[in-house]
Amino acid sequence: MNNKDFTAELSRRMGLTIKETNELMSAMVGGMVHHLQDGKTIAIHTFGTFEVKKKAERITVNPTTKQRLLVPPKLVLSYRPSALLKDKFK
């Protein structure tokens, strides 16, 4: 399912127009991004938890040249599904 299909299905279920659904989704995603940028965690009860984690710097080796490289620290987005969602896929 791509974004267009998802938006069409959501607008059909909610009884909104496609334009209103797009605006709603943009506002929701924008709010989530803002919270995640502030370092906050987002927990959706039946879906899961989103959070930003800091990965430490590490040393890796290029397999072709055998050269050791330092990979700088970075922030990554992680998602942990809820127990209810996990049970639906068992």
C-alpha positions as a Markdown table, in Angstrom:
| # | Residue | x | y | z |
|---|---|---|---|---|
| 1 | Met | 0.0 | 0.0 | 0.0 |
| 2 | Asn | 1.5 | 3.3 | -1.0 |
| 3 | Asn | 0.7 | 6.8 | 0.4 |
| 4 | Lys | -2.0 | 7.5 | -2.2 |
| 5 | Asp | -3.8 | 4.2 | -1.4 |
| 6 | Phe | -3.5 | 4.8 | 2.3 |
| 7 | Thr | -4.9 | 8.3 | 2.1 |
| 8 | Ala | -7.8 | 7.2 | 0.0 |
| 9 | Glu | -8.7 | 4.3 | 2.4 |
| 10 | Leu | -8.4 | 6.6 | 5.4 |
| 11 | Ser | -10.5 | 9.3 | 3.9 |
| 12 | Arg | -13.2 | 6.7 | 3.0 |
| 13 | Arg | -13.2 | 5.3 | 6.5 |
| 14 | Met | -13.3 | 8.8 | 8.2 |
| 15 | Gly | -15.8 | 10.3 | 5.7 |
| 16 | Leu | -13.4 | 13.2 | 4.8 |
| 17 | Thr | -12.2 | 14.4 | 1.5 |
| 18 | Ile | -8.8 | 13.5 | 0.2 |
| 19 | Lys | -7.5 | 17.0 | 0.7 |
| 20 | Glu | -8.7 | 17.1 | 4.4 |
| 21 | Thr | -7.1 | 13.7 | 5.0 |
| 22 | Asn | -3.8 | 14.9 | 3.5 |
| 23 | Glu | -3.8 | 18.0 | 5.7 |
| 24 | Leu | -4.6 | 15.8 | 8.8 |
| 25 | Met | -1.8 | 13.4 | 8.0 |
| 26 | Ser | 0.7 | 16.2 | 7.4 |
| 27 | Ala | -0.2 | 17.8 | 10.7 |
| 28 | Met | 0.1 | 14.5 | 12.5 |
| 29 | Val | 3.5 | 13.6 | 11.0 |
| 30 | Gly | 4.7 | 17.1 | 11.5 |
| 31 | Gly | 3.8 | 17.0 | 15.2 |
| 32 | Met | 5.5 | 13.6 | 15.5 |
| 33 | Val | 8.7 | 14.9 | 13.9 |
| 34 | His | 8.7 | 18.0 | 16.1 |
| 35 | His | 8.4 | 15.8 | 19.3 |
| 36 | Leu | 11.1 | 13.4 | 18.1 |
| 37 | Gln | 13.5 | 16.3 | 17.3 |
| 38 | Asp | 13.0 | 17.5 | 20.9 |
| 39 | Gly | 14.2 | 14.1 | 22.1 |
| 40 | Lys | 10.7 | 13.0 | 23.3 |
| 41 | Thr | 9.3 | 9.5 | 22.9 |
| 42 | Ile | 6.0 | 8.8 | 21.1 |
| 43 | Ala | 3.9 | 5.9 | 22.3 |
| 44 | Ile | 0.8 | 4.9 | 20.4 |
| 45 | His | -1.1 | 2.3 | 22.6 |
| 46 | Thr | -2.1 | -0.2 | 20.0 |
| 47 | Phe | 0.7 | 0.4 | 17.5 |
| 48 | Gly | 4.0 | 0.9 | 19.2 |
| 49 | Thr | 6.7 | 3.3 | 20.4 |
| 50 | Phe | 8.9 | 5.6 | 18.4 |
| 51 | Glu | 12.1 | 7.1 | 19.9 |
| 52 | Val | 15.4 | 8.7 | 18.9 |
| 53 | Lys | 18.4 | 6.8 | 20.1 |
| 54 | Lys | 22.1 | 7.9 | 20.0 |
| 55 | Lys | 24.5 | 5.4 | 18.5 |
| 56 | Ala | 28.0 | 5.6 | 19.8 |
| 57 | Glu | 31.0 | 6.1 | 17.6 |
| 58 | Arg | 32.7 | 2.9 | 16.5 |
| 59 | Ile | 35.5 | 1.6 | 14.5 |
| 60 | Thr | 34.8 | -0.4 | 11.4 |
| 61 | Val | 37.0 | -2.1 | 8.8 |
| 62 | Asn | 36.7 | -1.7 | 5.0 |
| 63 | Pro | 36.8 | -5.3 | 3.8 |
| 64 | Thr | 38.5 | -4.6 | 0.5 |
| 65 | Thr | 41.3 | -2.3 | 1.7 |
| 66 | Lys | 41.5 | -3.5 | 5.3 |
| 67 | Gln | 41.6 | 0.1 | 6.4 |
| 68 | Arg | 40.1 | 1.0 | 9.8 |
| 69 | Leu | 37.6 | 3.8 | 9.8 |
| 70 | Leu | 36.0 | 5.8 | 12.6 |
| 71 | Val | 32.2 | 6.0 | 12.2 |
| 72 | Pro | 31.0 | 9.1 | 14.1 |
| 73 | Pro | 28.1 | 9.0 | 16.5 |
| 74 | Lys | 24.7 | 9.6 | 15.1 |
| 75 | Leu | 21.0 | 9.7 | 16.0 |
| 76 | Val | 18.7 | 7.0 | 14.7 |
| 77 | Leu | 14.9 | 6.6 | 14.8 |
| 78 | Ser | 13.8 | 3.3 | 16.4 |
| 79 | Tyr | 10.4 | 1.7 | 16.5 |
| 80 | Arg | 9.2 | -1.0 | 19.0 |
| 81 | Pro | 5.9 | -2.6 | 18.2 |
| 82 | Ser | 3.3 | -3.0 | 20.9 |
| 83 | Ala | 2.4 | -6.3 | 22.4 |
| 84 | Leu | -1.0 | -6.1 | 20.9 |
| 85 | Leu | 0.4 | -5.6 | 17.4 |
| 86 | Lys | 2.9 | -8.5 | 17.9 |
| 87 | Asp | 0.1 | -10.8 | 18.9 |
| 88 | Lys | -1.8 | -10.0 | 15.7 |
| 89 | Phe | 1.1 | -11.3 | 13.6 |
| 90 | Lys | 1.6 | -14.6 | 15.5 |
